[in-house]
Amino acid sequence: MLLTTPEWLARVLARPLGDPLDWDDYRLTMGEPTWSAVWAEIQASQAYDDGLDLGLRLLQATRQHRGRLTPRAYTTSQIRLYRCLLSMLEKAGRWDAYLCAWEAIRARADLWVSVKGDPTADNPRLAAFVRHPGGAMRTGPSGWGAARPARIELHFLYTLVARKAIVARRRAQEQARPSSLSAPLGPAALTIEEIQRRLLQIGEPAPGGPAERGGAPWERRESPGAIAAPMPAAAVDHTHPRRSREL
C-alpha cells in the first residue's frame, strides 16, 4: 500500500470518531519521522482545522493505548498534543476557542513538569500553577521561607502563560474594532462547543507526577512475560511529498 504524507493524514482523519487509532497507526503517527512530516504538511497547507482534529484524535488514542505506554510516555505525549491543539487554534486566529480550550485543559489535565529552582520568585503569576497535592499548595513542611526547594512541580501550561496573554490581547483588539468581523469557520472547523465536548470525552487525566525530561518517548518497561508490540513498517516516504514506501 503506497501512501504520501497527505494520504496518510487523510487516512487518519477518515476514521470514525468512535474508533480510535489502532496501536500500529498510533505509534507510527506519534513517532519520527511521521510526526514531523504530518505536522509540516499541516503547516504548509495551513490546514489548521485538520491539525486540531488530528490532535484530538491522537489524545483519544493516547488514552486508549495507555496500558502500552510507560507513565512518562503517557504524560509527555499528552502534553505534546495539548500544545499542538492550542497552536492550531492560535494559528487559525480563533482567539475565543483558544482561550476556552486553554481553560478547559488547565482545569482537567493533571499534567505536571518538574522545574529546577523556584521560577515563582521572579514571576509571582506562576504561583497559581504550582502543584497543590491534597488541595494545599506544595511549599514544604515549614513553607519555603529561607530554604527554597531544589525543584517544584508546575502545571505544564505555565510555559504558555505568555502566549495566552498575547491571544487575549489580540482578542481584545479585534473586539475593539467595531467594523471587524470574525472570519467564518471553514466546513471542517470544530465549534467551541465541539472542542470542549471532545476534550471532555478524552477521559481521565493522566496520574499526577512530574514529566521528566530526556529519554525516548517510546521507552517501555515490560512486565515479566509481556510482549512488546512491533514497530510498524514505515507507511510514508517523508523525503518527498509525492513518493512513498510500501507497508
C-alpha positions, 0 to 999 in steps of 0.5 A: 500500500503506497501512501504520501504524507497527505494520504496518510493524514487523510487516512487518519482523519477518515476514521470514525470518531468512535474508533480510535487509532489502532496501536500500529497507526498510533505509534507510527503517527506519534513517532519520527519521522511521521510526526514531523512530516504530518505536522509540516504538511499541516503547516504548509497547507495551513490546514489548521482545522485538520491539525486540531482534529488530528490532535484530538484524535491522537489524545483519544488514542493516547488514552486508549493505548495507555496500558502500552505506554510507560507513565512518562510516555503517557504524560509527555505525549499528552502534553505534546498534543495539548500544545499542538491543539492550542497552536492550531487554534492560535494559528487559525486566529480563533482567539475565543476557542483558544482561550476556552480550550486553554481553560478547559485543559488547565482545569482537567489535565493533571499534567505536571513538569518538574522545574529546577529552582523556584521560577515563582520568585521572579514571576509571582503569576506562576504561583497559581500553577504550582502543584497543590497535592491534597488541595494545599499548595506544595511549599514544604513542611515549614513553607519555603521561607529561607530554604527554597526547594531544589525543584517544584512541580508546575502545571505544564501550561505555565510555559504558555502563560505568555502566549495566552496573554498575547491571544487575549490581547489580540482578542481584545483588539479585534473586539475593539474594532467595531467594523471587524468581523470574525472570519467564518469557520471553514466546513471542517472547523470544530465549534467551541462547543465541539472542542470542549465536548471532545476534550471532555470525552478524552477521559481521565487525566493522566496520574499526577507526577512530574514529566521528566525530561530526556529519554525516548518517548517510546521507552517501555518497561515490560512486565515479566512475560509481556510482549512488546508490540512491533514497530510498524513498517514505515507507511510514508516516504517523508523525503518527498511529498509525492513518493512513498514506501510500501507497508 
